[in-house]
Amino acid sequence: MSTETTEPRPDTPATEPLLACRDLVSGYIPEVNILNGCTVEVGPGELVGIIGPNGAGKSTLIKTLFGLVPVRSGEVSLRGEDITAAKAHRLVAVGVGYVPQNNNVFPSLTIEENLEMGMFVRPKEFAQRFGKVRELFPLLGDRRRQKAGSLSGGERQVVAMGRALMTDPQVLFLDEPSAGLSPLMQDSVFEAVTTINESGVSILMVEQNARQCLDISDRAYVLDQGKDAYTGTGEQLAHDPKVIELYLGTLAHIED
């Protein structure tokens, strides 16, 4: 598929992007690329969604940006600084948070202990950061002694996001936060994502629920075959005939 856009490239943030990747190529196996020249930007305070068909490279993009998959070509920058080859621990130190799709809590630990794991390199700051995070999600304070393994899927996602927020990130990567959840739990997770964004944290979210992702995103990208095939505001993409036909399907027509 050719790389078309619903809006010209200047539709990207008017201000200098907080995070940017340009012409990114990466993959897990030598000589097999999953990303094939992907370009994505996240502006200060933005919530940017990534949607697309299975196998398009959505989760690979997040993992590459977080230093878990090697970059073969292209560049990644944070606040104008080159972080292309940075490892995950360095990215956390400079203001990047990450919530993986699977196994993102320690089920045998309490909520509080899970959050402590997010501050293991700065334990003296735990009380201050815990106070901030529980302001966003009172559940984490009210049930701090409860084992994470006894929580619902949606509640576990809130714990995982809360742990990522303990390091006070400027940008947070979310890898399919609604995966495997019931519709009701999905709604609660998207509300949590919006709450985090409204607190001032920029978010780059890969999501399988394309409709709800576009509903809450300031801007979004459609990935296809490892490239950014379409980009625009969430509303533009949700109503773009090509995007509806190719990626949102009949559900979009019914909801509209």
BALOBA-1460 file (C-alpha; in Angstrom, 3 decimals):
// residues 256
<rec num="1" residu="m" x="0.000" y="0.000" z="0.000"/>
<rec num="2" residu="s" x="1.199" y="3.476" z="-0.793"/>
<rec num="3" residu="t" x="1.773" y="5.845" z="2.093"/>
<rec num="4" residu="e" x="-1.120" y="8.274" z="1.841"/>
<rec num="5" residu="t" x="-2.257" y="10.733" z="4.472"/>
<rec num="6" residu="t" x="-5.582" y="12.292" z="5.266"/>
<rec num="7" residu="e" x="-3.709" y="15.547" z="5.809"/>
<rec num="8" residu="p" x="-0.320" y="16.776" z="4.559"/>
<rec num="9" residu="r" x="2.721" y="16.180" z="6.762"/>
<rec num="10" residu="p" x="2.571" y="19.750" z="8.172"/>
<rec num="11" residu="d" x="-0.467" y="18.511" z="10.135"/>
<rec num="12" residu="t" x="2.060" y="17.127" z="12.621"/>
<rec num="13" residu="p" x="2.585" y="19.214" z="15.812"/>
<rec num="14" residu="a" x="3.240" y="22.920" z="15.194"/>
<rec num="15" residu="t" x="5.623" y="23.020" z="18.147"/>
<rec num="16" residu="e" x="8.845" y="21.046" z="18.313"/>
<rec num="17" residu="p" x="7.855" y="17.409" z="18.970"/>
<rec num="18" residu="l" x="8.618" y="15.949" z="22.367"/>
<rec num="19" residu="l" x="9.289" y="12.568" z="20.785"/>
<rec num="20" residu="a" x="9.967" y="11.788" z="17.133"/>
<rec num="21" residu="c" x="11.032" y="8.807" z="15.094"/>
<rec num="22" residu="r" x="11.887" y="9.211" z="11.438"/>
<rec num="23" residu="d" x="12.227" y="6.558" z="8.738"/>
<rec num="24" residu="l" x="12.524" y="3.867" z="11.396"/>
<rec num="25" residu="v" x="13.530" y="0.364" z="10.273"/>
<rec num="26" residu="s" x="13.718" y="-2.457" z="12.837"/>
<rec num="27" residu="g" x="13.036" y="-6.136" z="13.356"/>
<rec num="28" residu="y" x="13.596" y="-9.110" z="15.621"/>
<rec num="29" residu="i" x="15.344" y="-11.484" z="13.213"/>
<rec num="30" residu="p" x="18.402" y="-10.493" z="11.159"/>
<rec num="31" residu="e" x="17.518" y="-9.323" z="7.654"/>
<rec num="32" residu="v" x="13.771" y="-9.488" z="8.378"/>
<rec num="33" residu="n" x="12.295" y="-6.017" z="8.891"/>
<rec num="34" residu="i" x="9.007" y="-5.398" z="10.694"/>
<rec num="35" residu="l" x="9.170" y="-1.605" z="10.539"/>
<rec num="36" residu="n" x="9.969" y="-0.322" z="7.060"/>
<rec num="37" residu="g" x="10.533" y="3.419" z="7.329"/>
<rec num="38" residu="c" x="8.015" y="4.450" z="9.989"/>
<rec num="39" residu="t" x="7.736" y="8.135" z="10.954"/>
<rec num="40" residu="v" x="5.774" y="9.213" z="14.050"/>
<rec num="41" residu="e" x="5.749" y="12.334" z="16.244"/>
<rec num="42" residu="v" x="4.304" y="13.087" z="19.677"/>
<rec num="43" residu="g" x="3.940" y="16.708" z="20.717"/>
<rec num="44" residu="p" x="4.004" y="18.026" z="24.306"/>
<rec num="45" residu="g" x="0.789" y="17.027" z="26.070"/>
<rec num="46" residu="e" x="-0.529" y="15.030" z="23.124"/>
<rec num="47" residu="l" x="-2.300" y="11.687" z="23.143"/>
<rec num="48" residu="v" x="-1.284" y="9.954" z="19.917"/>
<rec num="49" residu="g" x="-2.853" y="6.668" z="18.864"/>
<rec num="50" residu="i" x="-1.396" y="3.933" z="16.665"/>
<rec num="51" residu="i" x="-3.864" y="1.625" z="14.915"/>
<rec num="52" residu="g" x="-3.645" y="-0.803" z="12.014"/>
<rec num="53" residu="p" x="-4.172" y="-4.425" z="10.993"/>
<rec num="54" residu="n" x="-2.565" y="-7.376" z="12.752"/>
<rec num="55" residu="g" x="1.071" y="-7.706" z="11.773"/>
<rec num="56" residu="a" x="1.411" y="-4.047" z="10.793"/>
<rec num="57" residu="g" x="4.213" y="-3.463" z="13.303"/>
<rec num="58" residu="k" x="2.303" y="-1.558" z="15.996"/>
<rec num="59" residu="s" x="3.772" y="-3.283" z="19.053"/>
<rec num="60" residu="t" x="7.156" y="-3.502" z="17.346"/>
<rec num="61" residu="l" x="7.109" y="0.288" z="17.027"/>
<rec num="62" residu="i" x="6.567" y="0.750" z="20.772"/>
<rec num="63" residu="k" x="9.227" y="-1.821" z="21.655"/>
<rec num="64" residu="t" x="11.708" y="-0.264" z="19.231"/>
<rec num="65" residu="l" x="11.140" y="3.204" z="20.667"/>
<rec num="66" residu="f" x="11.713" y="1.800" z="24.163"/>
<rec num="67" residu="g" x="15.003" y="0.161" z="23.227"/>
<rec num="68" residu="l" x="13.749" y="-3.433" z="23.271"/>
<rec num="69" residu="v" x="14.123" y="-4.029" z="19.515"/>
<rec num="70" residu="p" x="17.271" y="-2.826" z="17.708"/>
<rec num="71" residu="v" x="17.041" y="0.058" z="15.245"/>
<rec num="72" residu="r" x="18.539" y="-0.831" z="11.867"/>
<rec num="73" residu="s" x="18.169" y="2.596" z="10.327"/>
<rec num="74" residu="g" x="16.374" y="5.848" z="11.001"/>
<rec num="75" residu="e" x="16.484" y="7.928" z="14.164"/>
<rec num="76" residu="v" x="14.616" y="8.526" z="17.398"/>
<rec num="77" residu="s" x="14.796" y="11.771" z="19.370"/>
<rec num="78" residu="l" x="13.436" y="12.993" z="22.696"/>
<rec num="79" residu="r" x="13.320" y="16.766" z="23.259"/>
<rec num="80" residu="g" x="15.674" y="17.071" z="20.291"/>
<rec num="81" residu="e" x="18.256" y="14.661" z="21.770"/>
<rec num="82" residu="d" x="19.201" y="11.552" z="19.795"/>
<rec num="83" residu="i" x="18.085" y="8.447" z="21.734"/>
<rec num="84" residu="t" x="18.164" y="6.025" z="18.800"/>
<rec num="85" residu="a" x="20.473" y="3.509" z="20.476"/>
<rec num="86" residu="a" x="19.409" y="4.139" z="24.079"/>
<rec num="87" residu="k" x="18.559" y="1.159" z="26.277"/>
<rec num="88" residu="a" x="15.348" y="0.940" z="28.275"/>
<rec num="89" residu="h" x="16.874" y="1.848" z="31.650"/>
<rec num="90" residu="r" x="18.372" y="5.047" z="30.226"/>
<rec num="91" residu="l" x="15.066" y="5.985" z="28.619"/>
<rec num="92" residu="v" x="13.294" y="5.661" z="31.968"/>
<rec num="93" residu="a" x="15.926" y="7.935" z="33.509"/>
<rec num="94" residu="v" x="15.329" y="10.656" z="30.892"/>
<rec num="95" residu="g" x="11.529" y="10.642" z="31.129"/>
<rec num="96" residu="v" x="10.053" y="7.735" z="29.187"/>
<rec num="97" residu="g" x="7.572" y="5.262" z="30.673"/>
<rec num="98" residu="y" x="6.378" y="1.971" z="29.188"/>
<rec num="99" residu="v" x="3.474" y="-0.373" z="29.945"/>
<rec num="100" residu="p" x="3.751" y="-3.701" z="28.095"/>
<rec num="101" residu="q" x="0.720" y="-5.591" z="26.848"/>
<rec num="102" residu="n" x="1.278" y="-8.806" z="28.801"/>
<rec num="103" residu="n" x="2.596" y="-9.747" z="32.244"/>
<rec num="104" residu="n" x="2.659" y="-6.112" z="33.300"/>
<rec num="105" residu="v" x="2.069" y="-6.597" z="37.042"/>
<rec num="106" residu="f" x="3.604" y="-8.809" z="39.710"/>
<rec num="107" residu="p" x="0.546" y="-10.833" z="40.804"/>
<rec num="108" residu="s" x="2.057" y="-12.102" z="44.069"/>
<rec num="109" residu="l" x="2.884" y="-8.567" z="45.225"/>
<rec num="110" residu="t" x="0.496" y="-5.999" z="46.656"/>
<rec num="111" residu="i" x="-0.484" y="-2.869" z="44.753"/>
<rec num="112" residu="e" x="1.913" y="-0.847" z="46.881"/>
<rec num="113" residu="e" x="4.751" y="-3.309" z="46.299"/>
<rec num="114" residu="n" x="4.127" y="-3.169" z="42.556"/>
<rec num="115" residu="l" x="4.436" y="0.599" z="42.682"/>
<rec num="116" residu="e" x="7.610" y="0.303" z="44.760"/>
<rec num="117" residu="m" x="9.094" y="-1.758" z="41.923"/>
<rec num="118" residu="g" x="8.665" y="1.295" z="39.730"/>
<rec num="119" residu="m" x="10.886" y="3.278" z="42.122"/>
<rec num="120" residu="f" x="13.540" y="0.712" z="42.972"/>
<rec num="121" residu="v" x="16.348" y="3.031" z="41.823"/>
<rec num="122" residu="r" x="14.952" y="6.024" z="43.774"/>
<rec num="123" residu="p" x="13.295" y="4.521" z="46.861"/>
<rec num="124" residu="k" x="13.568" y="7.734" z="48.912"/>
<rec num="125" residu="e" x="11.138" y="9.426" z="46.521"/>
<rec num="126" residu="f" x="8.499" y="6.722" z="46.816"/>
<rec num="127" residu="a" x="6.201" y="8.472" z="49.291"/>
<rec num="128" residu="q" x="6.095" y="11.675" z="47.243"/>
<rec num="129" residu="r" x="5.455" y="9.928" z="43.932"/>
<rec num="130" residu="f" x="2.920" y="7.549" z="45.469"/>
<rec num="131" residu="g" x="0.972" y="10.532" z="46.734"/>
<rec num="132" residu="k" x="0.866" y="12.019" z="43.236"/>
<rec num="133" residu="v" x="-0.149" y="8.780" z="41.557"/>
<rec num="134" residu="r" x="-2.907" y="7.979" z="44.045"/>
<rec num="135" residu="e" x="-4.359" y="11.429" z="43.399"/>
<rec num="136" residu="l" x="-4.940" y="10.289" z="39.821"/>
<rec num="137" residu="f" x="-6.133" y="6.809" z="40.812"/>
<rec num="138" residu="p" x="-7.499" y="6.623" z="44.381"/>
<rec num="139" residu="l" x="-7.921" y="2.856" z="43.948"/>
<rec num="140" residu="l" x="-4.159" y="2.469" z="44.253"/>
<rec num="141" residu="g" x="-4.182" y="4.029" z="47.688"/>
<rec num="142" residu="d" x="-7.463" y="2.639" z="48.963"/>
<rec num="143" residu="r" x="-6.459" y="-0.942" z="48.142"/>
<rec num="144" residu="r" x="-2.711" y="-0.643" z="48.471"/>
<rec num="145" residu="r" x="-2.411" y="-3.857" z="50.555"/>
<rec num="146" residu="q" x="-4.366" y="-6.000" z="48.086"/>
<rec num="147" residu="k" x="-2.477" y="-8.532" z="45.961"/>
<rec num="148" residu="a" x="-2.360" y="-7.503" z="42.301"/>
<rec num="149" residu="g" x="-3.240" y="-11.066" z="41.275"/>
<rec num="150" residu="s" x="-6.686" y="-10.677" z="42.850"/>
<rec num="151" residu="l" x="-7.598" y="-7.634" z="40.749"/>
<rec num="152" residu="s" x="-9.708" y="-7.521" z="37.608"/>
<rec num="153" residu="g" x="-8.007" y="-7.095" z="34.245"/>
<rec num="154" residu="g" x="-8.873" y="-3.417" z="34.093"/>
<rec num="155" residu="e" x="-7.614" y="-2.825" z="37.624"/>
<rec num="156" residu="r" x="-4.345" y="-4.558" z="36.786"/>
<rec num="157" residu="q" x="-3.885" y="-2.202" z="33.872"/>
<rec num="158" residu="v" x="-4.346" y="0.763" z="36.216"/>
<rec num="159" residu="v" x="-1.687" y="-0.716" z="38.534"/>
<rec num="160" residu="a" x="0.681" y="-1.183" z="35.577"/>
<rec num="161" residu="m" x="0.108" y="2.389" z="34.413"/>
<rec num="162" residu="g" x="0.484" y="3.662" z="37.957"/>
<rec num="163" residu="r" x="3.824" y="1.895" z="38.308"/>
<rec num="164" residu="a" x="5.050" y="3.482" z="35.059"/>
<rec num="165" residu="l" x="3.971" y="6.888" z="36.367"/>
<rec num="166" residu="m" x="6.030" y="6.504" z="39.529"/>
<rec num="167" residu="t" x="9.132" y="7.680" z="37.643"/>
<rec num="168" residu="d" x="7.321" y="10.880" z="36.604"/>
<rec num="169" residu="p" x="7.653" y="10.327" z="32.831"/>
<rec num="170" residu="q" x="7.092" y="13.037" z="30.255"/>
<rec num="171" residu="v" x="5.917" y="10.528" z="27.676"/>
<rec num="172" residu="l" x="4.252" y="7.178" z="28.305"/>
<rec num="173" residu="f" x="4.173" y="4.246" z="25.860"/>
<rec num="174" residu="l" x="1.112" y="2.000" z="26.121"/>
<rec num="175" residu="d" x="1.017" y="-1.307" z="24.243"/>
<rec num="176" residu="e" x="-2.616" y="-2.345" z="23.649"/>
<rec num="177" residu="p" x="-3.931" y="-1.490" z="27.134"/>
<rec num="178" residu="s" x="-7.438" y="-2.836" z="26.385"/>
<rec num="179" residu="a" x="-6.307" y="-6.238" z="25.055"/>
<rec num="180" residu="g" x="-8.274" y="-9.147" z="26.476"/>
<rec num="181" residu="l" x="-10.641" y="-6.986" z="28.523"/>
<rec num="182" residu="s" x="-14.426" y="-6.923" z="28.531"/>
<rec num="183" residu="p" x="-16.104" y="-3.874" z="26.939"/>
<rec num="184" residu="l" x="-16.837" y="-2.442" z="30.395"/>
<rec num="185" residu="m" x="-13.238" y="-2.883" z="31.513"/>
<rec num="186" residu="q" x="-12.030" y="-1.385" z="28.230"/>
<rec num="187" residu="d" x="-14.050" y="1.740" z="28.965"/>
<rec num="188" residu="s" x="-12.447" y="2.075" z="32.395"/>
<rec num="189" residu="v" x="-8.948" y="1.681" z="30.941"/>
<rec num="190" residu="f" x="-9.556" y="4.337" z="28.278"/>
<rec num="191" residu="e" x="-10.825" y="6.650" z="31.024"/>
<rec num="192" residu="a" x="-7.589" y="5.991" z="32.926"/>
<rec num="193" residu="v" x="-5.530" y="6.788" z="29.820"/>
<rec num="194" residu="t" x="-7.397" y="10.072" z="29.389"/>
<rec num="195" residu="t" x="-6.852" y="10.916" z="33.064"/>
<rec num="196" residu="i" x="-3.104" y="10.387" z="32.708"/>
<rec num="197" residu="n" x="-2.965" y="12.532" z="29.588"/>
<rec num="198" residu="e" x="-4.965" y="15.328" z="31.217"/>
<rec num="199" residu="s" x="-2.424" y="15.364" z="34.067"/>
<rec num="200" residu="g" x="0.178" y="16.556" z="31.538"/>
<rec num="201" residu="v" x="1.797" y="13.298" z="30.420"/>
<rec num="202" residu="s" x="2.187" y="12.817" z="26.668"/>
<rec num="203" residu="i" x="1.040" y="9.376" z="25.509"/>
<rec num="204" residu="l" x="1.818" y="7.156" z="22.535"/>
<rec num="205" residu="m" x="-0.700" y="4.322" z="22.563"/>
<rec num="206" residu="v" x="-0.874" y="1.250" z="20.349"/>
<rec num="207" residu="e" x="-4.417" y="-0.069" z="20.430"/>
<rec num="208" residu="q" x="-6.448" y="-2.862" z="18.838"/>
<rec num="209" residu="n" x="-9.752" y="-1.109" z="19.572"/>
<rec num="210" residu="a" x="-9.384" y="1.353" z="16.726"/>
<rec num="211" residu="r" x="-12.680" y="3.169" z="17.219"/>
<rec num="212" residu="q" x="-12.159" y="4.001" z="20.895"/>
<rec num="213" residu="c" x="-8.509" y="4.789" z="20.292"/>
<rec num="214" residu="l" x="-9.429" y="7.397" z="17.682"/>
<rec num="215" residu="d" x="-12.161" y="8.780" z="19.937"/>
<rec num="216" residu="i" x="-9.669" y="9.818" z="22.630"/>
<rec num="217" residu="s" x="-6.607" y="10.590" z="20.473"/>
<rec num="218" residu="d" x="-5.545" y="14.110" z="19.546"/>
<rec num="219" residu="r" x="-3.815" y="12.649" z="16.518"/>
<rec num="220" residu="a" x="-3.309" y="9.151" z="15.216"/>
<rec num="221" residu="y" x="-1.393" y="7.080" z="12.709"/>
<rec num="222" residu="v" x="-2.505" y="4.026" z="10.776"/>
<rec num="223" residu="l" x="0.356" y="1.587" z="10.353"/>
<rec num="224" residu="d" x="0.378" y="-0.857" z="7.456"/>
<rec num="225" residu="q" x="3.274" y="-3.125" z="6.483"/>
<rec num="226" residu="g" x="5.569" y="-1.337" z="8.891"/>
<rec num="227" residu="k" x="4.909" y="2.184" z="7.608"/>
<rec num="228" residu="d" x="2.713" y="5.096" z="8.609"/>
<rec num="229" residu="a" x="0.095" y="4.741" z="5.852"/>
<rec num="230" residu="y" x="-2.323" y="7.442" z="7.056"/>
<rec num="231" residu="t" x="-2.149" y="10.208" z="9.636"/>
<rec num="232" residu="g" x="-4.447" y="12.928" z="10.902"/>
<rec num="233" residu="t" x="-6.471" y="13.907" z="13.935"/>
<rec num="234" residu="g" x="-8.412" y="11.148" z="15.632"/>
<rec num="235" residu="e" x="-11.654" y="12.619" z="14.309"/>
<rec num="236" residu="q" x="-10.328" y="12.898" z="10.751"/>
<rec num="237" residu="l" x="-9.239" y="9.289" z="10.627"/>
<rec num="238" residu="a" x="-12.454" y="8.059" z="12.241"/>
<rec num="239" residu="h" x="-14.441" y="9.641" z="9.390"/>
<rec num="240" residu="d" x="-12.017" y="9.102" z="6.514"/>
<rec num="241" residu="p" x="-13.708" y="6.796" z="3.941"/>
<rec num="242" residu="k" x="-10.470" y="4.998" z="3.063"/>
<rec num="243" residu="v" x="-9.573" y="4.345" z="6.685"/>
<rec num="244" residu="i" x="-13.122" y="3.179" z="7.430"/>
<rec num="245" residu="e" x="-13.145" y="0.790" z="4.487"/>
<rec num="246" residu="l" x="-9.693" y="-0.655" z="5.045"/>
<rec num="247" residu="y" x="-9.237" y="-0.624" z="8.808"/>
<rec num="248" residu="l" x="-12.418" y="0.160" z="10.737"/>
<rec num="249" residu="g" x="-14.814" y="-1.982" z="8.701"/>
<rec num="250" residu="t" x="-18.565" y="-2.179" z="9.042"/>
<rec num="251" residu="l" x="-18.419" y="-1.273" z="12.733"/>
<rec num="252" residu="a" x="-17.537" y="2.284" z="11.796"/>
<rec num="253" residu="h" x="-20.551" y="2.587" z="9.484"/>
<rec num="254" residu="i" x="-22.874" y="1.211" z="12.156"/>
<rec num="255" residu="e" x="-21.548" y="3.551" z="14.862"/>
<rec num="256" residu="d" x="-21.705" y="6.583" z="12.582"/>
